[in-house]
């Protein structure tokens, strides 16, 4: 019996080893799949899934496949915290990707500190995210300050003399209005009215009436694509003459064309990826591959300007796991500082921001401006 018992133990260990070697490496993802930011959140999740399949088809990382565990934060800060807690405490993910909106990301940051788990931030632009002293934040998207600085060289080209603002009343919108207005003032541009709106609002007649009365030549709009569509329509109805420029890279020009129709013509959009002109980006081969995979799945073409974020975030995490040599939070946190990834939005690597000893990580990505003209996206 002793021999049989010993053999049972040896056999169980021997045959379990291959199975254990094939255990997946989990990566947590929290995105707004429902609620006010649902369109963008789903696009990011779709881009992440494409990257997951591509990574696994190429052999995975550390000899194991990756597995995205995607949770819906419902466009709500409280729900975002709950999803992060579940992913870390229950699903045991060693790293997160999230959380689209700046408000959602800021809400979850204390949990990262509590559990000492890193998060790659794929979208949020509020400056507070990387300056508040959270060493578990690694942002690959540009801050509002970076975006404003990138646009600064175009102010003269546009001939902007007086600018008004319409922004969603959260960290994303307020941060953009602050950074862009500060940049414009520095170039001698007069700032008119700065209007805000609830993220769920659908009627902007009062704000647009004030903006029209202000008489500015340019209106900067910062919000998600759902509201931007309505704003373009209502601005046309109210005969607002100012050129409209959206910021944040979170408005899909293709979706605006489809849903706002003629009202989208003449509008300008700051984006961080140009799927209409993949040769214009630094890593054109990767961009073309992503666009091809996206189209092969028949995903909404308008989602490409958001979906790439999910791809870049997954590849950033995978490279960190590869450098770390193991899928553990502390090792991944340290390895993220060393990543050098050829992303769709340029080369990804991190600089330090925030108080000494508690720095967050910030990538310096590309920013582009495109225009909608006669129902098509064109280079500016």
N, C-alpha and C positions, 0 to 999 in steps of 0.2 A: 504493500500500500504506500510505503514511503517513496518507492521509485515512481509509482503512478502519480503521486501528489507532486513530486519534484518535476516530473515531466510536464504535468499540467501547468505548473507555474512557468517553466521555461517556454513551453509552447505558446502560452498566452502572451508572454512578453515578446516572443519572436514575431508572432503574427500580428500583434498590435502595433509594432514599430512602424511598418509601412503606412498604416492608417493614420497614426499620429503625425508622421512626416507630411501627410497630405492635408492636415488641418489647415483651414484657411486663416489668413491674417485679416482680421476685421478692421474696417475703417468706418468710423461713425460720420454720418452726414445729417445735419439738421437744416431743412429748407422750408420756406413757406409754400406748401403744395396746395393749400386752400387759403381763403381770405384775400385781403386787399392786394397782396403781392404774388398771388398764385401763379400767374403766367410766367413771371421771371424765375420763381423758385423751381417750377417744373422744368423749365429749359435748362437750368443749372444741373438739376438731377439727371436729365437726359444726357447732357454732356459728360457727366461723371460716369454714367453707366457705359457709355461708348468707350471711355478710357479704361474702365474696369475690364471690359471684354478684350480690348487691345493688349493690355498688360498680361492678362491670363493666357491669351493666344500666343504671346511671346515667351511663355514659360513662367510668368509670375515674378515673384521676388523671394530671394532666399530659398528657392526650391519649392515655394508654396504659392497657391493662388490667393489673390486678394478677394475680399467679400465686402461690398458696401452694405452697411446697415443704415437705411435711409428712414428718417423720421420726419413727420409733418409738424412744423412748429406753428402752423395755422396763422401765420402773420401776427403772432401775439407774443409779447415779451415773456409773460408767465408761462405759456406753453413751451417757449424756447428753452427756458430754464429746466422745465420738466423733461423735455426730450434729451437734453444734455445729461441730466442726472441718470435717466434710464440707460442711455448709451454707455456711460462710464461705469455705473454701479452694477447694472444688470447684464448688459451685453459685453462688458469688459473690453471695450475698444481702447487701444492705447493712444489714439489720436483722432481728432475731429476735423471736419470741414464744415464751415458755416459762417454766418447764419443769414446771409443776404442783406437784410436791412441793418443800418447802423444801430438803430434802437434795439433790435433783436440781439445783435452781437454784443453790445454794451451790457445787456441784461444777463447774458450767459457768462461774461468774463469772471465774475466772482467764483463760479463753479470750477472754472479752469484752475484758479488759484487754490481752491479748496482741495481738489483731487490731484493737482499737479500734472494735468494732462494738457498737451499742446493742441492748438487749433489753427489750421490754415484758413485765413479769412479770404474768401474768394471775391467778395463784392463790396462790402461796406466801406464808406469813404470818410466818415467823421474823423477829424484829427484826434479826438479824445481816445480813440481806440488804441493808438500806438504811443500816446504820451502820458498815460495814466499810471504807468509802472506795473504792467502785467507781462512778465517774462515768458508767458505761454502763448502769446499772440504772434502769429507770423502771417502778415497780410501781403497778398500778391497783387491786389488791385490798388490803383492810385488813390491818394487822399484828395480831398477837395482842393487843398492847397496846391498839390502837384498839378491837378487839372487846370486850376486857374492860372498857374505859372505857364503851363504849356499853351494856354490860349492867349496869354499876354501879347505874344508877338503878332497876333492876328487882329488886335484891336484897331490898329491903324488901317489895315486892309479893309476892314468892315466899315470904317469911318464912324465908329460909335461916338456919339456926343452926349447922349443921355440914356441911361438904362434903368429899366424897371425889373422887378423880380416877382415871381409867383412860385412858391415852394410849399411842398408838403410840410406840415407842422410837426416835424420830428428831427432827430439828430442829422439825418441824411439831408433833408431840405434846408434846415436852418444853417448847417455847417457850410453848405455850398453857397448860400446867399451871402454869408459873412465873408468867405474867402474871395468870391468873385467881386463883390462890391468893394472890398479893400483893394484888390488888384486894380480894378477900374479907376478908383479914386486916385491911385498912384500914377495913373496915366492921364489925369485931368478930365476924366469922364464924370459928368454930373449924375448922381444917383437920385432917382425919382422915388416912387412908392415901392415898398417891399411888402407884398401881400403873402399871407399863408392860407392853407386849407387843410381840413382834416383829411387823413389818408383815405377815408372811405367816402368823401364827398363826391357828388356828381353834378352839382350846380355851382358854377363859378361866375355867374352873372354879376354879382356885387363886386368881386375882386377885379374882373375884367373892365367894369365900368370905371373904377378908380384908376386902373392902368391906362385906359383910353384917355381919361381926363388929364393924366399926367403929361401926356404928349411926348413920351420918350420914343427914340427911334429903334430901340432894341428891347425885347422882353426875354429875360432868362427864365426858363422853366425847369424846375427840378422836382421830379416825381416819377412814379412807375408808369409803364406804358398805358395801363388802363385809363388813368386820369389824363395823361398827355393827349390821348385820342380825343377825349371829350373837350379838353381845353382848345385844341385846334379847331374843332367844329364850332364851339361857342364863340371863339375869337373871330372867326369868319362871319358868323351871324351878327355879331355886334360891330363888325367892320373895324376891328382893331388893326391899325395900319403898321404897327411896329413889326420888324422882323422877329421871328421867334427862334430862339436857340435853346435846345435842351442840354442839360448837363448830367453828369453822373454815369454816362455810358449805359444807362438802364432803360433806354427807350429803343424799341426795335423799329427802325425806319420802314421795313417791309410791312410790319403790322400796322403802322400808321397809314401807309398807302392803302392797305386793304380795308381798314376800318374808318379812316377819316376822309378818304377820297380826295377830292380837289382841295379840301381844306388843308391838306398836308403839303401841298405845293408851295415852294418858296421857304420852307422851314429848314433850319440847320440843326445838326445833331453831333454832339461830342461823343465819340464811340472809342472803344479800346481794341476793336478788331474790325477789319473791313472784309467780310466774306465776299462782297461783290468784287473786290480787287485783291485776291489773296497774294498776288505778286508784290503788293505794296508793303507787306509786313516783312520783318527781318527773317523769320524762319518760314519761308513760303512753302517748303516741302511739307512741313508739319501741318500748316494751315490747310493746304489742299487735301491732305489725307483726312483731316477732321471734317471738312466740308463734304468730302466724298462719302464718308461713313454716315454723316448726318442725313444726307440726301438719300442714301441707300435704305435707310430706315423709314423714309417718307415722313420725317419729323417736319414740323412747321418751319419753313425757311426763315420766317421772321425771328425764330428763336436762336439763330446762330450767334447773334451779338451778345447773348447771355450764356448760351450753352458752352461756349469755349471756356468759360470760367471754371466749370466743373471738370473739364478735361485737364486744364492746367493745374488745378488744385490736386487732383488725383496723382498726376505725374510728379508733382512736388513732394507729396507724401511718400510715394513709392521710392523716390530717390533717397529720401531721408532714411527710410527703413533699410534700404540697401547699404547706405553708409554706416548706419548704426549696427548692422549685423544681427539685430534682434528686434522683435516687435514689442518693445517696452517703452512706456511714456518718457522716462528720464533719458534713455538713450536716443529716442527719436527727437526730443527737444534739443539735445546737444547737436545732433546730426543736421537738423534743419538749418542751422547757421552755416553749414558747409555746402549746402546744395547748390548746384549749378545746372539748371535745367533749360533746355531749349523749348520755350513755350510758344503758344500761338500768339500771345501778346508780348513777344520779345524774349530775351534771356532773363531767366528768373534767378535772383540771388538776393540776399538781404543785407540791409544796412541797419544800424541801431538808432532807435528813437526812444525818448523818454528818460526818466531819471537814472543816474548812474547806479549800476548794480541790479537794476530791475528793468532793463531796456526791453522794449518790444522790437520785433523785426518788421521791416518795411521794404518791399520790393519797389523798384523804380521802372514802371511799365510805360508803354507807348500810348499816346493820345492822338486821335485823328478827328478831323471835322469833315462831315459829308453833308450834302444838300439833297433835298427832294425836289425834282424838277420834272414836270409833266408825268407824274406817276412813276418816276424812276429815281433810284439812288445814284448820284453822280459825285465825282470828286470835287471838292471845293477849290 
